[in-house]
Amino acid sequence: VQLQASGGGLVQAGGSLRLSCAASGRSFRYYIMGWYRQAPGKQRELVAGITAGGSTNYADFVKGRFTIFSDNAKNTVYLQMNGLKPEDTAVFYCHATGVVGDFVNDYWGQGTQVTVSS
């Protein structure tokens, strides 16, 4: 199973970016997918998650600004980020908990840099 993340970049404060994460792998079905972020010198933290059934959760610091949504037919999850702030600057990592056959595992994508200038 591979998670391919894309969509990061450099944006001015107040701007928007959309991240995408595509899960590939034979017979892979995810239970939950989401995004974490890690800023320099800080621990990795959850940003948002979505279950295969469509339930979502968000960290308090992104509520009202970020939206997570999915295309289950494509095993792809998106993170729409609006109203970006300089403190959102971080490497964003896609994460999935899913099943292949009888085995449940956690998977991580390669990370995509988001930089917000003031």
N, C-alpha and C positions, 0 to 999 in steps of 0.2 A: 504494500500500500504506500502510495506517495501522495503528499499534500503539496500542491504547487500554488504558492502565494504570489500575488502580483498586485500592482496598483499604487505602491508607495511613491514618494517623491517629495519635492520641495514646494511648499505653498506658503503664502502670506497669512498672517493671523486673520481669522474670519473666513478664510477660504474653505474649500471642500476637497475631499478625496474619496474615492471608492476603492476599497480593497476587495479582492476576490481570492477564494481558496477552492481549488478543485481537487477533489479526492479521486484518485484512480487506483484501480486494483481489482483483480478478478473477484467477483462475488462480495465485494466490500459493501457493507451497509452500516451507516453510522447511527449511533444513538444520540449523540450530541456533538456539535461542532462549535467552535468559538474562536475568539481572538484574545490573545494575551499581549502585553507589551512590556518592554524592559528598557528603561532609560539608563544612561550611564551612571554607574555607582548605586543603582537601585535594584531591588528584587523584581522579578517578573510578577506581573499582576494581571488578573482577569479583567478584560474590558467588556466583553459581551459573549453570550452563548445562545445557541438555539437548538432545540431538540428536533428529532425527525418529525415529531408531531406538530412542530411550529411554536412551541412555548419558548419564550425568550427571557433572558435576564441580563441586566446591565449593572455595571459598577456605578456607584452614585456620581462619580465625577464625569460621566458621559451621558447621563440621563437627559433627555431632551435635545441632545446634540447628535448622537450617533444612533443609527438604526441597523440592526442585523436582520438579514432575510436570506432565504435559501431557494434554490431550484433543485428539488430532490431528484428530478429526472436526470440532472447533470451531476449530482453529488457535489454541488457547488454552493458555497456560502459567501455572502457578500457583507461588507461592513461599509455603510454609507456614513461618512464623517463630515458633518457640517459644523460651522462655527469653531473651526480649529483654533487652538491656543498654543502659544509657545511651549507651555508645559505638557502638551501632547507629544512633543518630540520624543521619539523612541523607536526601537526596532519592534515591529509588530509580528507576532508569531501566530500562525494558524494551528489549531489543535483539534483533534478528533478522537472520540472514543467510539469504537465501532467493532463490528464482528466480521470475521472471515471464517466461514465454516462454523465450527463450534468454539472458536477462540475469540475472546474479547481482549482488545489491546488499546493502548493509547498511542497516538501518532502525532508528530510535530512536523510542521513545514519549516522551510529554510529561513524564514524571517524576511521582512521587507522594511526598509528604512522610511520613516515618516519624519520630515523635518519641517517645523513651522517657524517661520521668521516673524519677528515683531515689527 
